[in-house]
Amino acid sequence: MRNSEITLEIDPQVAPVLFGEYDQNLKDLAARLEVSLSARGNTLYLSGDEEKVDKTLAVLEQLRNQAENGVVLGPHEIRYTVDVLDRGEQGSKVEKDFTAMPIQVTNRGKRVTPRTYGQKIYVEAIRDHMLTFGIGPAGTGKTYLAVTMAVAALQSKQVNRLVLTRPAVEAGEKLGFLPGDLHEKVDPYLRPLTDALFDLLGAELYQKYMERRVIEIAPLAYMRGRTLDDSFIILDEAQNTTTEQMKMFLTRMGWGSKVVVTGDITQMDLPRGQASGLVDAAEVLQDVSGIALVYLGNQDVVRHEMVQKIIRAYERKRPT
């Protein structure tokens, strides 16, 4: 085992973000990569096994680039940057600066960027394909990133409207029995979509778009018989569609439109024995050109680290 010692001078404006409060980012990184990492002023001192030091340098370079591009670094960013490089070392191309370019800025000024390698692939697939399937467990950002891409497309005038839909399985899609108008009936089932829109647009602009029908939110049953041109269409919770519903939805796509279908095939609420339209579509359409299927995993979970541990535990018990 060969040891290595390196001293780095960090830009004074970048150092506070890179190091973290009370050097907490450096402590987290040192613990993850099993190296010695400390700072004095803007000078960084790194030592340890040569291979681990080389890997730490690569991670630091990624984190430095992120900090320079306005990303606030913390435990999530460190963990995902290490994961990206780990996956690159296993044969994939190491993607640099995967958080450098924001997709969108929220109403509160927060930059929305891919935070994992899988999310980066997902965002690029949406950008480059007419139809994209995003399949993965809860917490991987499938819905939020799809809505973010939709808002970005709307505001850059690539499309004229957004159409967001989910199958209201819990209500059996018998919405006529529920009190209130259509919006009030479906709001509980479409809340993840409306929450994302509210976060990205703010209350005033969201309401304006809704009133002008620039944004349309409706249960899947209301899509039948329509053709949607120049629209960005998102079908969320698609694992709860039947094969007939999925075919009906996919054939709603019109000229100039883009479609994203998201779902988690490990959390289906369909009646026992009922085939999932998402599972069926992923199999039927896997070789069709112009369609992307992106599978996100527990390594792409961007919620609390405990969520990732829970998903891994269930996967070990019931492998998919």
C-alpha positions, 0 to 999 in steps of 0.5 A: 500500500502506497501513501500519498500526501497532497496540498491544494489551494482552493479559491477563497470564494469557493472554499466555504461552500466546498468545505461546509460549515465547520468543515462538515463536508470535508469530514463527511467526505473523509469518512466515506472515502477513508482518507485524511482531509483537513483545511487551514484557511483556503488550503486543503490537506489530503493524505491516505492510500494512493488510490483513495487519494486519487478518487478523493481528488476526482470527487473534490473536482466534481464538488468544486465545479458544482460549488462554482455553479451555485450548488449548495453542497451537503451530505446528499451532493457528496454521496451522489457525487461519490456514487457517480464516480463509483458507477463510472469506475465500474465501466460506465463513462464518468459524467462530469459536472452533472449538476452544473446546468440547471433545468429550471429555477423554482419560484424561490430561486432554487436551482433544479438539477439532476442530483444522481447519474440516473437522474441525469440520464432520465433528464437527457432522455426526456430532452431527446425523445418524444416518449420517455418512460421513467420507472423506479422506486419512490423518492427518485425524482421521477415526477418532480423532474418530469414536471420541471422539464415540462415547465421549462418546455412551456416557458421556452415556448417549445409547447403551448400547454401542459397536461398532467394526469394520473389514474385515480385507482383509489377512487375507482375513477368513479369520481361522480360520487365525490363532492365538489367540482372536477378540480376538487374531486381529483385534487387528492390524487393529483397532489404530487403534480400540483405540489411540483407545479406550485413549487416551480411557478409560485401561486400567482403564475400557477393560478393564471395558467390554470385559469387560462387552461395552459395547464390542465390536470385531470384523471386518466379517464378524461383523456379518452377521445382526445388528441393533444397537439403541441403539449407536454403530457405527463402520466404519473403513477402509470403502474396503476393503469390497465393495458387498455388505459395505457394504450388509450393514453399513448395514442393521445399524442399529437403533433409537436407533443412530448410525453413522459410516463412515470411509475413504480412497478413495485407499488401497484394498487391494481386488483389482484390478477390485473396486468399493469399497463406500465409493465406491458408497455415497457415490454412491448415498446422497448425496441421502438425507436424514438422511445426511451425507457429509463430505470432508476434505482435505490442509488437515485433516491434523493430523499432521506438516506433512510429511504434508500436503506428501506428500499434496499431492505425490501429489495433483498426480501422481495427481489424484483 
